[in-house]
Amino acid sequence: MNLTKNAVIILILAVCFTGITAQTKLKVSKFSVSVQGGGFLPIGDASDAYKTGGNFGLGLNYKVKKNLELYAEGNYNFITYKSSTVYDGNPSIIDFKAGARYFFGTGKYQTFVEGGAGIYMFKSPSFTYNTYDTIIHIDPKSQDTTYTINTVSTKSESQTSTKFGIHAGIGEIINVAKNFDLFLKTDYNIAFTENSSTMYFGIHAGAKFGF
């Protein structure tokens, strides 16, 4: 009887150990999605037109090798003009980017660099401007002169343009749990707009979820 009980206990322990071992050997998923948010920092000529703003983005990532990842992401940059013109809304820049990301090291904390290309959509809001017409009135009898000023409001149309651009960045990622990471990064963006390229830094903090 004791021999049978011991055999059953050993069998149960073996099954539990096998299950635990199988769980610890689960592979890290090659696919992941990322959610990020942060700041928009214009530089160069762009800093003359835009104020510092914010951003929010989503990404899709694929791990080619242990230290190499391909990614595609989109970010909505919500910003404001420095101009005193009263606009009927705020401008925005939406960037859709793809590239490669390389990780240094194999521990819990890893530094990475990334770079690639994409398209940048610039949206300019409409604005209303006023012009003034002065009408002169002369009284036929007294010859007195009076003036009437009419205000004419004209509204411009909002505009959207799409430009090609490139970007490069650096960051740090922390593995919190299997298939869950936190990261902090900054990337330098150059959109090839007319006359002068639009340049800005994106500062992002976010999380990655494997699936």
ChimeraX commands (.cxc) that place a marker at each C-alpha (Angstrom):
marker #1 position 0.00,0.00,0.00 radius 0.5
marker #1 position 2.78,2.45,0.94 radius 0.5
marker #1 position 4.52,1.65,-2.34 radius 0.5
marker #1 position 1.35,2.48,-4.26 radius 0.5
marker #1 position 0.87,5.76,-2.36 radius 0.5
marker #1 position 4.48,6.76,-3.01 radius 0.5
marker #1 position 4.10,5.97,-6.69 radius 0.5
marker #1 position 0.97,8.14,-6.93 radius 0.5
marker #1 position 2.72,11.03,-5.13 radius 0.5
marker #1 position 5.74,10.76,-7.42 radius 0.5
marker #1 position 3.46,10.70,-10.45 radius 0.5
marker #1 position 1.59,13.84,-9.29 radius 0.5
marker #1 position 4.86,15.66,-8.60 radius 0.5
marker #1 position 6.18,14.67,-12.02 radius 0.5
marker #1 position 3.05,16.04,-13.73 radius 0.5
marker #1 position 3.29,19.33,-11.80 radius 0.5
marker #1 position 6.99,19.68,-12.56 radius 0.5
marker #1 position 6.35,19.00,-16.25 radius 0.5
marker #1 position 3.62,21.69,-16.33 radius 0.5
marker #1 position 5.83,24.26,-14.61 radius 0.5
marker #1 position 8.72,23.47,-16.94 radius 0.5
marker #1 position 6.47,23.82,-19.96 radius 0.5
marker #1 position 5.27,27.23,-18.75 radius 0.5
marker #1 position 8.79,28.53,-18.18 radius 0.5
marker #1 position 9.74,27.48,-21.70 radius 0.5
marker #1 position 6.98,29.51,-23.34 radius 0.5
marker #1 position 8.51,31.47,-26.19 radius 0.5
marker #1 position 8.39,35.23,-26.24 radius 0.5
marker #1 position 5.97,36.28,-28.97 radius 0.5
marker #1 position 7.49,37.64,-32.18 radius 0.5
marker #1 position 4.55,39.98,-32.72 radius 0.5
marker #1 position 3.70,42.86,-30.40 radius 0.5
marker #1 position 1.65,46.04,-30.36 radius 0.5
marker #1 position 2.79,49.23,-28.69 radius 0.5
marker #1 position 0.98,52.22,-27.23 radius 0.5
marker #1 position 2.86,55.45,-26.64 radius 0.5
marker #1 position 2.41,59.10,-25.79 radius 0.5
marker #1 position 4.61,62.07,-25.11 radius 0.5
marker #1 position 5.78,65.40,-26.44 radius 0.5
marker #1 position 6.35,67.23,-29.74 radius 0.5
marker #1 position 9.43,69.48,-29.82 radius 0.5
marker #1 position 9.90,71.54,-33.04 radius 0.5
marker #1 position 13.41,72.61,-34.05 radius 0.5
marker #1 position 14.88,74.77,-36.80 radius 0.5
marker #1 position 12.37,76.71,-38.92 radius 0.5
marker #1 position 9.54,74.60,-37.47 radius 0.5
marker #1 position 10.16,76.18,-34.06 radius 0.5
marker #1 position 9.34,79.58,-35.60 radius 0.5
marker #1 position 5.92,78.29,-36.69 radius 0.5
marker #1 position 4.88,75.80,-33.98 radius 0.5
marker #1 position 4.76,75.72,-30.21 radius 0.5
marker #1 position 5.76,72.65,-28.21 radius 0.5
marker #1 position 2.92,70.12,-28.22 radius 0.5
marker #1 position 2.05,66.52,-27.48 radius 0.5
marker #1 position 1.53,63.24,-29.30 radius 0.5
marker #1 position -0.16,59.85,-29.10 radius 0.5
marker #1 position 0.64,56.78,-31.18 radius 0.5
marker #1 position 0.20,53.07,-31.89 radius 0.5
marker #1 position 2.69,50.59,-33.34 radius 0.5
marker #1 position 3.00,47.04,-34.67 radius 0.5
marker #1 position 6.30,45.20,-34.18 radius 0.5
marker #1 position 7.83,41.95,-35.45 radius 0.5
marker #1 position 10.95,40.39,-33.90 radius 0.5
marker #1 position 13.12,39.06,-36.73 radius 0.5
marker #1 position 15.96,38.03,-34.43 radius 0.5
marker #1 position 16.70,38.35,-30.75 radius 0.5
marker #1 position 18.19,41.80,-31.20 radius 0.5
marker #1 position 16.47,42.92,-34.41 radius 0.5
marker #1 position 12.89,44.13,-34.80 radius 0.5
marker #1 position 10.84,45.58,-37.65 radius 0.5
marker #1 position 8.14,48.10,-36.84 radius 0.5
marker #1 position 5.39,50.26,-38.29 radius 0.5
marker #1 position 3.81,53.03,-36.24 radius 0.5
marker #1 position 1.57,56.04,-36.50 radius 0.5
marker #1 position 1.61,59.15,-34.32 radius 0.5
marker #1 position -0.80,62.04,-34.02 radius 0.5
marker #1 position 1.00,65.25,-33.05 radius 0.5
marker #1 position -1.35,67.89,-31.68 radius 0.5
marker #1 position 0.22,71.34,-31.80 radius 0.5
marker #1 position -0.52,75.08,-32.05 radius 0.5
marker #1 position 0.84,77.95,-34.11 radius 0.5
marker #1 position 2.92,80.76,-32.69 radius 0.5
marker #1 position 1.13,83.18,-35.02 radius 0.5
marker #1 position -1.33,85.66,-33.50 radius 0.5
marker #1 position -3.83,84.88,-36.29 radius 0.5
marker #1 position -7.07,83.51,-34.89 radius 0.5
marker #1 position -7.55,80.04,-36.41 radius 0.5
marker #1 position -10.75,78.01,-36.35 radius 0.5
marker #1 position -8.89,75.09,-34.77 radius 0.5
marker #1 position -5.37,73.77,-34.27 radius 0.5
marker #1 position -2.88,72.35,-36.77 radius 0.5
marker #1 position -1.67,68.76,-36.57 radius 0.5
marker #1 position 0.97,66.47,-38.02 radius 0.5
marker #1 position 0.20,62.77,-38.45 radius 0.5
marker #1 position 3.21,60.59,-39.21 radius 0.5
marker #1 position 3.15,57.02,-40.49 radius 0.5
marker #1 position 6.62,55.46,-40.19 radius 0.5
marker #1 position 8.28,52.09,-40.75 radius 0.5
marker #1 position 11.80,50.89,-40.08 radius 0.5
marker #1 position 14.11,48.63,-38.11 radius 0.5
marker #1 position 15.09,48.62,-34.45 radius 0.5
marker #1 position 18.30,47.10,-33.05 radius 0.5
marker #1 position 18.71,46.17,-29.36 radius 0.5
marker #1 position 21.99,46.10,-27.45 radius 0.5
marker #1 position 22.45,43.55,-24.69 radius 0.5
marker #1 position 20.42,40.58,-23.48 radius 0.5
marker #1 position 19.36,41.56,-19.96 radius 0.5
marker #1 position 16.20,43.03,-18.50 radius 0.5
marker #1 position 17.26,46.53,-19.54 radius 0.5
marker #1 position 18.20,47.11,-23.18 radius 0.5
marker #1 position 19.20,50.16,-25.18 radius 0.5
marker #1 position 18.01,50.35,-28.77 radius 0.5
marker #1 position 18.43,52.45,-31.88 radius 0.5
marker #1 position 15.90,52.74,-34.69 radius 0.5
marker #1 position 15.52,54.36,-38.07 radius 0.5
marker #1 position 13.41,54.37,-41.19 radius 0.5
marker #1 position 11.16,56.41,-43.46 radius 0.5
marker #1 position 7.54,57.38,-43.75 radius 0.5
marker #1 position 4.94,59.92,-44.75 radius 0.5
marker #1 position 3.92,63.05,-42.85 radius 0.5
marker #1 position 0.44,64.55,-43.17 radius 0.5
marker #1 position 0.22,68.26,-42.34 radius 0.5
marker #1 position -3.22,69.67,-41.56 radius 0.5
marker #1 position -3.69,73.45,-41.45 radius 0.5
marker #1 position -7.01,74.66,-40.00 radius 0.5
marker #1 position -9.15,77.33,-41.60 radius 0.5
marker #1 position -9.09,80.87,-40.26 radius 0.5
marker #1 position -11.31,83.91,-40.51 radius 0.5
marker #1 position -9.91,87.33,-41.38 radius 0.5
marker #1 position -11.65,90.69,-41.56 radius 0.5
marker #1 position -11.35,93.51,-44.11 radius 0.5
marker #1 position -12.77,96.95,-43.61 radius 0.5
marker #1 position -14.49,99.17,-46.18 radius 0.5
marker #1 position -14.88,102.88,-45.46 radius 0.5
marker #1 position -17.91,104.55,-47.05 radius 0.5
marker #1 position -17.99,108.36,-47.23 radius 0.5
marker #1 position -21.30,110.21,-46.86 radius 0.5
marker #1 position -21.60,113.94,-47.77 radius 0.5
marker #1 position -24.73,115.81,-46.76 radius 0.5
marker #1 position -25.97,117.73,-49.85 radius 0.5
marker #1 position -27.16,120.69,-47.82 radius 0.5
marker #1 position -24.59,121.13,-45.06 radius 0.5
marker #1 position -21.75,119.46,-46.91 radius 0.5
marker #1 position -20.92,117.68,-43.67 radius 0.5
marker #1 position -18.93,114.50,-44.18 radius 0.5
marker #1 position -19.58,111.31,-42.21 radius 0.5
marker #1 position -18.01,107.89,-42.49 radius 0.5
marker #1 position -19.38,104.38,-42.20 radius 0.5
marker #1 position -17.07,101.41,-41.76 radius 0.5
marker #1 position -18.30,98.02,-42.94 radius 0.5
marker #1 position -16.59,94.87,-41.74 radius 0.5
marker #1 position -16.32,92.03,-44.25 radius 0.5
marker #1 position -15.37,88.57,-42.86 radius 0.5
marker #1 position -13.68,86.08,-45.14 radius 0.5
marker #1 position -12.96,82.46,-44.19 radius 0.5
marker #1 position -10.11,80.45,-45.67 radius 0.5
marker #1 position -10.36,76.70,-46.24 radius 0.5
marker #1 position -8.46,74.14,-44.18 radius 0.5
marker #1 position -5.66,72.39,-46.06 radius 0.5
marker #1 position -3.95,69.00,-45.87 radius 0.5
marker #1 position -0.66,68.07,-47.52 radius 0.5
marker #1 position 1.37,64.84,-47.46 radius 0.5
marker #1 position 5.16,64.78,-47.53 radius 0.5
marker #1 position 7.87,62.11,-47.46 radius 0.5
marker #1 position 10.34,62.01,-44.59 radius 0.5
marker #1 position 12.91,60.07,-42.59 radius 0.5
marker #1 position 13.55,59.53,-38.90 radius 0.5
marker #1 position 16.05,58.05,-36.44 radius 0.5
marker #1 position 15.90,57.52,-32.71 radius 0.5
marker #1 position 17.31,56.00,-29.53 radius 0.5
marker #1 position 15.65,54.58,-26.45 radius 0.5
marker #1 position 15.63,52.25,-23.46 radius 0.5
marker #1 position 13.30,49.29,-22.93 radius 0.5
marker #1 position 12.55,47.41,-19.70 radius 0.5
marker #1 position 11.18,43.86,-19.66 radius 0.5
marker #1 position 8.55,43.84,-16.90 radius 0.5
marker #1 position 7.04,40.41,-17.60 radius 0.5
marker #1 position 6.91,37.85,-20.38 radius 0.5
marker #1 position 5.51,39.60,-23.46 radius 0.5
marker #1 position 5.16,42.94,-21.62 radius 0.5
marker #1 position 7.72,45.77,-21.82 radius 0.5
marker #1 position 7.91,49.44,-20.93 radius 0.5
marker #1 position 10.01,51.86,-22.99 radius 0.5
marker #1 position 11.18,55.44,-23.26 radius 0.5
marker #1 position 12.55,56.85,-26.51 radius 0.5
marker #1 position 13.12,59.95,-28.61 radius 0.5
marker #1 position 13.24,60.21,-32.39 radius 0.5
marker #1 position 14.39,62.91,-34.78 radius 0.5
marker #1 position 12.06,63.52,-37.72 radius 0.5
marker #1 position 12.72,65.31,-41.02 radius 0.5
marker #1 position 9.76,65.89,-43.34 radius 0.5
marker #1 position 10.76,67.23,-46.76 radius 0.5
marker #1 position 8.44,70.23,-47.07 radius 0.5
marker #1 position 8.73,73.11,-49.54 radius 0.5
marker #1 position 11.46,75.74,-49.10 radius 0.5
marker #1 position 12.67,74.30,-45.81 radius 0.5
marker #1 position 12.34,70.82,-44.26 radius 0.5
marker #1 position 10.15,70.50,-41.17 radius 0.5
marker #1 position 12.17,69.02,-38.30 radius 0.5
marker #1 position 11.05,67.97,-34.84 radius 0.5
marker #1 position 11.80,65.61,-31.97 radius 0.5
marker #1 position 9.19,63.14,-30.76 radius 0.5
marker #1 position 9.53,62.13,-27.11 radius 0.5
marker #1 position 7.62,58.92,-26.29 radius 0.5
marker #1 position 6.90,56.75,-23.26 radius 0.5
marker #1 position 4.88,53.61,-23.72 radius 0.5
marker #1 position 4.26,49.89,-23.38 radius 0.5
marker #1 position 4.57,46.84,-25.65 radius 0.5
marker #1 position 2.27,43.81,-25.50 radius 0.5
marker #1 position 3.19,40.54,-27.16 radius 0.5
marker #1 position 0.52,38.38,-28.79 radius 0.5
marker link #1:1,2 radius 0.2
marker link #1:2,3 radius 0.2
marker link #1:3,4 radius 0.2
marker link #1:4,5 radius 0.2
marker link #1:5,6 radius 0.2
marker link #1:6,7 radius 0.2
marker link #1:7,8 radius 0.2
marker link #1:8,9 radius 0.2
marker link #1:9,10 radius 0.2
marker link #1:10,11 radius 0.2
marker link #1:11,12 radius 0.2
marker link #1:12,13 radius 0.2
marker link #1:13,14 radius 0.2
marker link #1:14,15 radius 0.2
marker link #1:15,16 radius 0.2
marker link #1:16,17 radius 0.2
marker link #1:17,18 radius 0.2
marker link #1:18,19 radius 0.2
marker link #1:19,20 radius 0.2
marker link #1:20,21 radius 0.2
marker link #1:21,22 radius 0.2
marker link #1:22,23 radius 0.2
marker link #1:23,24 radius 0.2
marker link #1:24,25 radius 0.2
marker link #1:25,26 radius 0.2
marker link #1:26,27 radius 0.2
marker link #1:27,28 radius 0.2
marker link #1:28,29 radius 0.2
marker link #1:29,30 radius 0.2
marker link #1:30,31 radius 0.2
marker link #1:31,32 radius 0.2
marker link #1:32,33 radius 0.2
marker link #1:33,34 radius 0.2
marker link #1:34,35 radius 0.2
marker link #1:35,36 radius 0.2
marker link #1:36,37 radius 0.2
marker link #1:37,38 radius 0.2
marker link #1:38,39 radius 0.2
marker link #1:39,40 radius 0.2
marker link #1:40,41 radius 0.2
marker link #1:41,42 radius 0.2
marker link #1:42,43 radius 0.2
marker link #1:43,44 radius 0.2
marker link #1:44,45 radius 0.2
marker link #1:45,46 radius 0.2
marker link #1:46,47 radius 0.2
marker link #1:47,48 radius 0.2
marker link #1:48,49 radius 0.2
marker link #1:49,50 radius 0.2
marker link #1:50,51 radius 0.2
marker link #1:51,52 radius 0.2
marker link #1:52,53 radius 0.2
marker link #1:53,54 radius 0.2
marker link #1:54,55 radius 0.2
marker link #1:55,56 radius 0.2
marker link #1:56,57 radius 0.2
marker link #1:57,58 radius 0.2
marker link #1:58,59 radius 0.2
marker link #1:59,60 radius 0.2
marker link #1:60,61 radius 0.2
marker link #1:61,62 radius 0.2
marker link #1:62,63 radius 0.2
marker link #1:63,64 radius 0.2
marker link #1:64,65 radius 0.2
marker link #1:65,66 radius 0.2
marker link #1:66,67 radius 0.2
marker link #1:67,68 radius 0.2
marker link #1:68,69 radius 0.2
marker link #1:69,70 radius 0.2
marker link #1:70,71 radius 0.2
marker link #1:71,72 radius 0.2
marker link #1:72,73 radius 0.2
marker link #1:73,74 radius 0.2
marker link #1:74,75 radius 0.2
marker link #1:75,76 radius 0.2
marker link #1:76,77 radius 0.2
marker link #1:77,78 radius 0.2
marker link #1:78,79 radius 0.2
marker link #1:79,80 radius 0.2
marker link #1:80,81 radius 0.2
marker link #1:81,82 radius 0.2
marker link #1:82,83 radius 0.2
marker link #1:83,84 radius 0.2
marker link #1:84,85 radius 0.2
marker link #1:85,86 radius 0.2
marker link #1:86,87 radius 0.2
marker link #1:87,88 radius 0.2
marker link #1:88,89 radius 0.2
marker link #1:89,90 radius 0.2
marker link #1:90,91 radius 0.2
marker link #1:91,92 radius 0.2
marker link #1:92,93 radius 0.2
marker link #1:93,94 radius 0.2
marker link #1:94,95 radius 0.2
marker link #1:95,96 radius 0.2
marker link #1:96,97 radius 0.2
marker link #1:97,98 radius 0.2
marker link #1:98,99 radius 0.2
marker link #1:99,100 radius 0.2
marker link #1:100,101 radius 0.2
marker link #1:101,102 radius 0.2
marker link #1:102,103 radius 0.2
marker link #1:103,104 radius 0.2
marker link #1:104,105 radius 0.2
marker link #1:105,106 radius 0.2
marker link #1:106,107 radius 0.2
marker link #1:107,108 radius 0.2
marker link #1:108,109 radius 0.2
marker link #1:109,110 radius 0.2
marker link #1:110,111 radius 0.2
marker link #1:111,112 radius 0.2
marker link #1:112,113 radius 0.2
marker link #1:113,114 radius 0.2
marker link #1:114,115 radius 0.2
marker link #1:115,116 radius 0.2
marker link #1:116,117 radius 0.2
marker link #1:117,118 radius 0.2
marker link #1:118,119 radius 0.2
marker link #1:119,120 radius 0.2
marker link #1:120,121 radius 0.2
marker link #1:121,122 radius 0.2
marker link #1:122,123 radius 0.2
marker link #1:123,124 radius 0.2
marker link #1:124,125 radius 0.2
marker link #1:125,126 radius 0.2
marker link #1:126,127 radius 0.2
marker link #1:127,128 radius 0.2
marker link #1:128,129 radius 0.2
marker link #1:129,130 radius 0.2
marker link #1:130,131 radius 0.2
marker link #1:131,132 radius 0.2
marker link #1:132,133 radius 0.2
marker link #1:133,134 radius 0.2
marker link #1:134,135 radius 0.2
marker link #1:135,136 radius 0.2
marker link #1:136,137 radius 0.2
marker link #1:137,138 radius 0.2
marker link #1:138,139 radius 0.2
marker link #1:139,140 radius 0.2
marker link #1:140,141 radius 0.2
marker link #1:141,142 radius 0.2
marker link #1:142,143 radius 0.2
marker link #1:143,144 radius 0.2
marker link #1:144,145 radius 0.2
marker link #1:145,146 radius 0.2
marker link #1:146,147 radius 0.2
marker link #1:147,148 radius 0.2
marker link #1:148,149 radius 0.2
marker link #1:149,150 radius 0.2
marker link #1:150,151 radius 0.2
marker link #1:151,152 radius 0.2
marker link #1:152,153 radius 0.2
marker link #1:153,154 radius 0.2
marker link #1:154,155 radius 0.2
marker link #1:155,156 radius 0.2
marker link #1:156,157 radius 0.2
marker link #1:157,158 radius 0.2
marker link #1:158,159 radius 0.2
marker link #1:159,160 radius 0.2
marker link #1:160,161 radius 0.2
marker link #1:161,162 radius 0.2
marker link #1:162,163 radius 0.2
marker link #1:163,164 radius 0.2
marker link #1:164,165 radius 0.2
marker link #1:165,166 radius 0.2
marker link #1:166,167 radius 0.2
marker link #1:167,168 radius 0.2
marker link #1:168,169 radius 0.2
marker link #1:169,170 radius 0.2
marker link #1:170,171 radius 0.2
marker link #1:171,172 radius 0.2
marker link #1:172,173 radius 0.2
marker link #1:173,174 radius 0.2
marker link #1:174,175 radius 0.2
marker link #1:175,176 radius 0.2
marker link #1:176,177 radius 0.2
marker link #1:177,178 radius 0.2
marker link #1:178,179 radius 0.2
marker link #1:179,180 radius 0.2
marker link #1:180,181 radius 0.2
marker link #1:181,182 radius 0.2
marker link #1:182,183 radius 0.2
marker link #1:183,184 radius 0.2
marker link #1:184,185 radius 0.2
marker link #1:185,186 radius 0.2
marker link #1:186,187 radius 0.2
marker link #1:187,188 radius 0.2
marker link #1:188,189 radius 0.2
marker link #1:189,190 radius 0.2
marker link #1:190,191 radius 0.2
marker link #1:191,192 radius 0.2
marker link #1:192,193 radius 0.2
marker link #1:193,194 radius 0.2
marker link #1:194,195 radius 0.2
marker link #1:195,196 radius 0.2
marker link #1:196,197 radius 0.2
marker link #1:197,198 radius 0.2
marker link #1:198,199 radius 0.2
marker link #1:199,200 radius 0.2
marker link #1:200,201 radius 0.2
marker link #1:201,202 radius 0.2
marker link #1:202,203 radius 0.2
marker link #1:203,204 radius 0.2
marker link #1:204,205 radius 0.2
marker link #1:205,206 radius 0.2
marker link #1:206,207 radius 0.2
marker link #1:207,208 radius 0.2
marker link #1:208,209 radius 0.2
marker link #1:209,210 radius 0.2
marker link #1:210,211 radius 0.2
view
